[in-house]
């Protein structure tokens, strides 16, 4: 788990026009909610907070500090809004958390190695479930859950309940969900050739052209 300190300022004005002016000045409008306090409209420096988000990942813990004071609060990001045309970050939702209270988060699954069924049997990996829901204290959130896929052969799969979680983390997901499977290769060309042979057998070979037959007879004279 990573923790980053973010300096925030209260937003005196809200609404579309006020938010546009903030973004033009390099700031991002945000809101912090939850816990034992009312929601608050805040603003953060756009460049610095985006760098922290990239470094910390989706489950990073942020310590928000109100500018000019010693007031701080631990939070996690619950929603990021992006401009669909420019890809720019336009709004952040922070949720207050307590470091001694469990939270539910989604953690990505990281594959380790290459399956035996792919290396030596020509199989294909089908990565179905890429993240799982877990519960733990904020300080115990793992960056990912590793899955060693080296021993898997064609026809084998791994379910969520078979994953190995850190000691302080417990699963909050369907154990029967398939995470990954190794499938046999799809033989497309042979199937197409077989279908073509069946058609030729059903309808006969391509008819001989009249002109071609006449030419052949002329060559024999």
N, C-alpha and C positions, 0 to 999 in steps of 0.2 A: 504494500500500500504506500502510495506517495501522498505527501501533504504539502500544499503550497499556500503561501500567504498572498492574499489579493487585497489591495487597498480599494475601498469603495467610497462613493459619495452619494448622498441622498439626491433624488431627483425632485427638484422644486416644481417642475412642470411635467405633465404627462400628455399623451395623445400623439397622433401621427406626425403633426408638424414639429412638435418638440423633439420627438425621437429622430426625425430626419436631421434636425440641426445637430443633435448629439453625434450621429453617425458621421456627418460631414466634418465634425471636429475631431474624429478619431476615437470616439467613445461608443460604447454599446449599452443600450438600455437593458436593464435586468430587473428581476424581482426576487426577493427572498421570502420564504413562507415556511409554515410548519412550526413544530415545537410549542413553546409556551408564550409566543409573541404574535402580534398581528403581522400581516404581510407588509412589506416595505418596498417601495420603488427606489431602485438604486441605479448607479451608472458605474461602469468600469472602463479602464483603458483597453481599447480594442486589441492593439498589437501585443501587449504583455499577456493578457488573459488567453488569447488564442495560442500563444507559445506554450503557456502552462498546460492548456488542454491537450495539445499534441504530445507533450512530454509525459503527462500523468495518465493519459488514457481515460476511458469513459467512466471508470469507477474511482477517480482520484478524489481525495478529500481536500477541500479548500477552506482555509481559515480566513474568513472575511474580517477585515479590520476597517472600522469607520475612520475616515481620514481626520486627522487632528485630535483623535481620542485614543484611549486604551481599550475601547469596546471591541471585542472580538467574538466570533461565533463560528463553530465548525459547520460546514455545509457540504452537500454533494450536488452535482448537476443532475437535474431531472429532465430537462428539455433544452435542446438547442434549436433555434430557428434560423434557417438559411434563406437567402434570396435565391429563388429558383433560376433566375436569369444570370446573375453575376457570381453566385456561389459564396457571397459574402455573409458572414455571421451577423444577424440583425437583432437577436434577442436571446437572453439566457434566463432560465428558471433555476434558482438555487433553493434547495430544501435544507432546513436546519436539521442537524443530527446531534445525538449525544454519543460521545466516544465509548461510553460504557453500556450502550444499548444496541442490540442487534439490528441489522438492516438486511433487507432482501435485495440482491443485485443479480444481474446476469453477467456471467463470466465466460469469456471465449475459450474454446477448446483448441489446444495446440497439438498438432500431430507430430510425433517423433519417429523418424525413419521412414522406410518404404516397405510396404507389405511383401512378404515372400510370394504371394499370389500375383503380384505385379512384376517383380524382378525376374522370376523364373517360370511363371506359368502364363504370362500374357494377359492377366486379369486387369480390371479397371476399378479404380477407387470411386465409390459413391459416398461423398461426405454429406450426410443428410442433416444432422443437427450440429450447428457450429457454435452454439453457446447454451449454457444451462443456468437455471435459477438456483442460487444458494443463499444460505442465511449465515451471518457471522457478525462479529463486531467490526466496526469500520477499520480498525487498525489491522485486522486479519484478512482483509480482502485480497485474494491472490490475483496477480495480473492475468493468469490463465490457468487452465487445468490441462496438464500434459497427458497425452495418450500414446503409448508405445504401440505402433501398428506393425512392427517388424515381423512377428510370428504369424500373421494372418494369411490364410490360403484362400483360394477361390471358393466361394460359397459360405465363408465365415463372416460374422459381423460382431459388432460391439454395441451393447445397450447402455443407456445412461447409468443404470444401477451398477454396472461393472467398473465405472470410473473410480480412480483412487483420489480421494479428496484430502486436503491437509487436515490435520487433527482438529483444528479450531473451526473448521467449516463443515456445515451439514447440508445435505441435498434438500432442495425444495422444488423438486421437479418429478415428472413421471419416469419411474425407473425403467419402464418397458420401451421407452422411445429409442429407436435405433440411431446411434451416433454415426456409424460408418460401416460400410460393407464392401466386400471385394467380389465383384461380379465377373462372370465369364465374358470374354470379348464377343462383341456382336459381329456375326459373319454376314455382312451385307452383300458382298460381291457374289458369293456362292448362291445365296438365295435368289438374287436377280438372274443369275445364269440358269438356275433350275426352273424359274418361272418362264424364261424364254424358251427353254427346251420343251416345256409342257405345251406352250402355245404352238410351236412348230409341229409337234406331234399331233395336236388336235386339228390344226387347220392345214397341214401339209406344208411342204417346202415352198419357197418363193417361186411363183409361176415363171416359166421360161419365156423370154421375150421373143416374139415372132421374128423380128428383124435379126436377132442374134442367131436364131436357128437357120434362117436363110443364108446368112453369111457363112455359117459353119458348113452348110451343104455346098456352097459355091467353092469353098476352099478345097473340097474333095474332088471336084471335077478335073 
